[in-house]
Amino acid sequence: MFENLQNKISGIFDKLKGKGVIDETSLNEALREIRVALLESDVSISVAKDFIEKIREKALGQEVVRSVSPAQMVVKIVNDELIHLLGSENNEINLSSKPPAIIMMVGLQGSGKTTSTAKMSYWIEKNKKKKVMMASLDIYRPAAQEQLISLAEKNNLTVLPIQQNKSPLEIAKLAQKEAIANESDVLILDSAGRNHIDKKMMKEVKDISESFKFTEIFLVADSMSGQDAVNTAKNFSEKIELTGIILTRVDGDGRGGAALSMKEVTKKPIKFIGVGEKIEDIEIFYPDRIASRILGMGDVVSLVEKASEQIDQEDAEKLQKKLLKGKFSLADYSKQLDQISKMGGVQSLLKYLPGMSHLKEKVEESIENSNIFKKQKAIISSMTKKEKVFPDIIKASRKIRISKGSGTSVQDINKLLKQFKKMSQMMKKVGNNRELESLMKSGQTGDISSILNKNRPF
């Protein structure tokens, strides 16, 4: 979502880093380009203007011109202001009340409200270990209640059955009674949406909000709709006491302006972001991590968290032992391909790594479009157990058999074997490094990269 803005700002910083000294003229030029980049990314004019003025004031106030590393100082100031613009710090979801804690989702139709309700239920049960019940208050959209029930059944979540001939307020009161009877810790109410904001909808939502003591009232906004999402958020925040925002479709190709404008315009924090279609594709919104991504500094913390959720600890420990012994088979390599796929593929992981996002297009061409992972998995699956452990025995006749079994060419097999041989050599080198071995066994892996660099053959 932030790729366009990130690429432009990275280009601006590259120009600054090329200058030994930054005078006021070059600083103003850089700020002008940042302002243009923000406006092109659909950030509102007022927000962009205030943002640039704050940077200018701090930059000149801290005498960037005379700084030892002026370009880095500018980057730091921009980073700090981005974090402030996005919300300074993440705000924890509030579930502290006598059970059930009640959460209401509001927003326009099509913003992803019902899906976000199911995602939030799943997230709370998984991460907060609380029992959650959902209820749809939408009596207007055909099959709205059925949609939430379907999501609940697919993901083993609890939901109130379909209610007919009842008003949204009546359904909400019934849901509260059922949640208490069911001993649920949390009740999430999915309010009705409309194609546009109207008096009837706002009155309905306001009446419900005043009838219960909510711990959270989340506005669900579609980030792909840009400034429309910001205007919607502003209207809701003026009528209802929102506690936070859930921004959906952050994984899309929107320009990112909604996220940058939302907090400043509504004075409400973005608490969660939807990053995909799956039930688990919802994340806490960390302003500092998003700012780092926008400035091309990566987000290693989120990558580690993502990996810890997907990678089996026992498998990781087994692999570590094999690495230390210099024994790494094609079967192990195949497992690593599975793990990368679970985490969204190489393309998805690049956005978390510092300075790597610019490789996205090349990766799309070289890996995603050519289906290298799928080919390599098919090739390894067509091998015998002995061939996976001793790939050197794979000669001409075996290659022909494997190629027929995997639907690939002998050339594809040769590429895999060559790539695996290089990787195995590196793994043996890692295994023979005693300094690295002690680090891995102690769990203190922070300096691994420096150790590996000392042993590079170039």
TORDOTOR-622192 format. One record per residue (C-alpha): residue in three letters; x, y, z. Coordinates in steps of 0.1 Angstrom, whole numbers, plus 5000, padded with zeros to 4 digits. Layout:
REM residues N
alaXYZ/...
REM end
This chain:
REM residues 458
met500050005000/phe502850245008/glu505150134980/asn504650434958/leu505250684987/gln508150474999/asn509850464965/lys509550844961/ile510750934996/ser513650684993/gly514650854961/ile514551194978/phe516751075007/asp519250914982/lys519751264967/leu520351415002/lys522751135011/gly524751214980/lys525451564994/gly528351625018/val526651935031/ile522952025032/asp522152395030/glu518752555035/thr518152554997/ser518652184993/leu516652115024/asn513752315011/glu513952134978/ala513851794996/leu510851905017/arg509052034986/glu509551694969/ile508351515001/arg505251735001/val504451654964/ala504951274972/leu502551305001/leu499851474980/glu500351224951/ser499750954977/asp496351104986/val497351275018/ser495151575025/ile496551915017/ser496252045052/val497951735067/ala500751745042/lys501352115048/asp501452085086/phe503751785083/ile506251965061/glu506252275083/lys506952075115/ile509851905097/arg511252235085/glu510952385120/lys512752095136/ala515352055109/leu516452425110/gly516052435148/gln518452135152/glu520952295127/val520852005103/val523152215080/arg526052175105/ser525251815115/val528051555112/ser525551345091/pro522951595079/ala521051355056/gln520651105084/met519451385107/val516751475082/val515651105079/lys515451085117/ile513351405119/val511051285091/asn510750945108/asp509851105142/glu507151325125/leu505751025106/ile505350835138/his503651135154/leu501351175124/leu500450805125/gly499650805162/ser502950815182/glu502350475197/asn500050175193/asn496950175215/glu496049835231/ile492549705226/asn490449775257/leu488749455270/ser488749565307/ser485249555319/lys482849315336/pro482249035311/pro481149065284/ala483249355272/ile481249495243/ile482749615210/met480849765182/met481949785145/val480650085125/gly481250195089/leu479950215054/gln478749915035/gly481649745016/ser484349865039/gly485049515052/lys483149555084/thr481649205087/thr484949035077/ser486749255102/thr484249145129/ala485148785123/lys488848865121/met488749055154/ser486848765171/tyr489548525159/trp492348765169/ile490948815205/glu490448435210/lys493948355197/asn495948635213/lys493948735244/lys492648385252/lys489148515257/lys485748365247/val484148575221/met480548595207/met479548785176/ala476148925165/ser475049095133/leu472749395137/asp472249445099/ile468649385091/tyr468749575058/arg471349415036/pro470249075022/ala472148785037/ala474149015060/gln473548795090/glu474148485070/gln477548615060/leu478648655096/ile477248315104/ser479148155075/leu482448315086/ala481848185121/glu481147825109/lys484247825087/asn486447945115/asn484947775146/leu483648105161/thr480548175181/val477748385166/leu474148475174/pro471648295152/ile469648485126/gln467148725141/gln464048825122/asn461449085129/lys463649265154/ser465249605154/pro469049645156/leu468749765192/glu466549465201/ile469149225185/ala471949395204/lys470149355238/leu469348995230/ala473048935220/gln474149075253/lys471848835272/glu473048545252/ala476748645257/ile476148655295/ala474348315294/asn477148175273/glu479748315297/ser481448495268/asp484248745278/val483748965247/leu480649045225/ile481249205191/leu478349375174/asp478449425137/ser476249725130/ala474549785097/gly476249985070/arg475050195041/asn476350305007/his476650655021/ile476250835055/asp472550925062/lys470651055091/lys468850725097/met472050525099/met473750775122/lys470750785146/glu470550415147/val474250375155/lys474150655180/asp471050505198/ile472850175201/ser476150345213/glu474150525241/ser472350205252/phe475450005262/lys478750075279/phe481149995250/thr484849925257/glu485549995220/ile483650145191/phe485750075160/leu485250255127/val486150015099/ala487450215069/asp488650095035/ser492150235029/met491650184991/ser489050454990/gly491650725000/gln490351055010/asp486750925009/ala487750695038/val489151005057/asn485951205051/thr483850905063/ala485950885094/lys485651255101/asn481851235098/phe481550935121/ser483951085147/glu481751395148/lys478551205155/ile479750905176/glu482350865204/leu484750635184/thr487650475203/gly489650365173/ile489950275136/ile490449955117/leu491950015083/thr491149745058/arg492849635025/val496249775036/asp497749505014/gly496149654983/asp497749894958/gly496150214974/arg498250514977/gly498550515015/gly497150865021/ala494250735042/ala496450595069/leu498550915070/ser495551145073/met493250935094/lys494751005129/glu495351375123/val491751435110/thr489751225135/lys492151245165/lys491350875169/pro494150605168/ile494350345141/lys494350025162/phe494349745136/ile494949695099/gly493549425076/val496349285055/gly494749005035/glu491648795029/lys492348515054/ile490848515089/glu494248565105/asp495148855082/ile494649125108/glu497549305126/ile497949555154/phe498849895140/tyr502350005151/pro503050365139/asp506750325144/arg506950015123/ile504750165095/ala506950475095/ser510050255091/arg508450075061/ile507550405045/leu511150535049/gly512550205035/met514050105068/gly512149775070/asp510349615099/val512349335112/val510249315145/ser507049235125/leu508948985104/val510148795135/glu506648795150/lys505248665117/ala507848395116/ser507248295152/glu503548245144/gln504148025113/ile507347835121/asp507147525143/gln509647555172/glu510447185172/asp511147185134/ala513347495138/glu515447325166/lys515847015145/leu517047225115/gln519447415138/lys521047085149/lys521446985112/leu523047315104/leu525547275131/lys526446925119/gly526547045083/lys523746815073/phe521146975052/ser519046765029/leu516746845000/ala513846735022/asp514947015047/tyr515147255018/ser511647165008/lys510347235043/gln511947585041/leu510147655009/asp506847565027/gln507647805056/ile508448085031/ser505148015013/lys503248025047/met504648365054/gly503448505021/gly506348414998/val509548604992/gln507748904977/ser505748945010/leu508848915032/leu510849175013/lys508749465025/tyr509949385061/leu513649395053/pro515649715053/gly516349855018/met514949545001/ser511549674990/his512949804957/leu513549434947/lys509849364946/glu509349394909/lys512449184901/val511248914926/glu507848914909/glu509448844876/ser512148594887/ile510248394914/glu506548454915/asn505748464878/ser508048164869/asn506647954898/ile510147844909/phe509047744943/lys506247514929/lys508647364904/gln511347294930/lys508747144954/ala507446914926/ile511046814917/ile511946724953/ser508646534958/ser509446314928/met512746204943/thr513345894964/lys514345925001/lys517945834992/glu518046094964/lys516946364988/val519746285012/phe522446204986/pro521646434956/asp525046354941/ile523646014929/ile521146194907/lys522646134872/ala521146144837/ser518645854840/arg517445964874/lys516946324861/ile514846204832/arg512645994857/ile512346294881/ser511446534853/lys508646314840/gly507346264875/ser507346634884/gly506346774850/thr509546984847/ser512646974825/val516046834832/gln517347184830/asp515047284860/ile516446984879/asn520047094871/lys519347444884/leu517847314917/leu520847084923/lys523347354915/gln521547594938/phe521247334966/lys524947244963/lys525947614969/met523647624998/ser524947305013/gln528547435011/met527447745029/met525647535056/lys528847325061/lys530747645066/val528247765091/gly528447425109/asn532247445111/asn532147795127/arg532547735164/glu531948095173/leu528648075155/glu527747745171/ser528147875206/leu525948175197/met523247955182/lys523147725212/ser522948025236/gly520148185216/gln522148505213/thr522048545175/gly522348915172/asp525948915159/ile525548625135/ser525648845105/ser529048995115/ile530448645120/leu529248535086/asn530748845070/lys534148755084/asn533948425066/arg532748555032/pro535048435003/phe535148784988/
REM end
